[in-house]
């Protein structure tokens, strides 16, 4: 019997590589924060697991410091 492969992130070599790179992981966290801010819940339901982003998004001020971006507030 042939076993079907699932489409989860760990079978995607590009997604796995992204999580091993600090800058790519930070970019994914910024994208997730953007989606949370604009309440793109359906997109988040796919993006979070596919990018293997676990837990909550860190404090927005901390994320701003890590990225070097200016705060919009």
C-alpha positions in Angstrom: 0.0 0.0 0.0 1.4 3.4 -1.0 1.6 5.9 1.7 0.4 9.5 0.9 2.6 12.3 1.8 1.1 15.2 3.7 1.6 18.8 2.7 2.9 20.0 6.0 5.9 22.4 6.2 8.4 19.7 7.3 8.2 18.1 3.9 8.9 21.4 2.2 12.7 21.8 2.0 12.4 25.5 1.4 10.3 26.0 4.6 12.7 23.9 6.6 15.6 25.9 5.3 13.8 29.2 6.1 13.5 28.2 9.8 17.3 27.6 10.0 18.1 31.1 8.9 17.7 33.9 11.5 16.8 36.6 9.0 14.2 34.5 7.2 12.6 33.5 10.5 12.5 37.2 11.5 10.8 38.0 8.2 8.2 35.3 8.8 7.5 36.7 12.3 7.0 40.2 10.8 4.6 38.7 8.2 2.7 36.8 11.0 2.4 40.0 13.1 1.1 41.9 10.0 -1.6 39.2 9.6 -2.5 39.3 13.2 -2.7 43.1 13.2 -5.1 43.1 10.3 -6.9 40.0 11.6 -6.3 37.9 8.5 -7.3 34.8 10.5 -7.8 32.4 7.6 -4.4 33.3 6.1 -2.8 32.9 9.6 -4.4 29.5 10.0 -2.3 28.3 7.0 0.8 30.5 7.3 1.6 29.7 11.0 1.8 26.0 10.7 3.3 26.0 7.2 6.1 28.3 8.4 6.4 26.4 11.7 5.8 29.5 13.8 4.8 28.2 17.2 3.6 30.2 20.1 2.5 33.8 20.1 4.1 36.7 18.2 6.5 38.5 20.4 5.8 42.0 21.7 5.4 44.4 18.8 8.0 46.8 20.3 10.5 43.9 20.6 9.9 42.9 17.0 10.4 46.5 15.9 13.8 46.6 17.7 14.9 43.3 16.2 14.0 44.4 12.7 15.4 47.9 13.0 12.1 49.3 11.7 10.5 52.4 13.0 7.3 52.1 15.1 4.2 53.4 13.4 2.7 54.5 16.8 
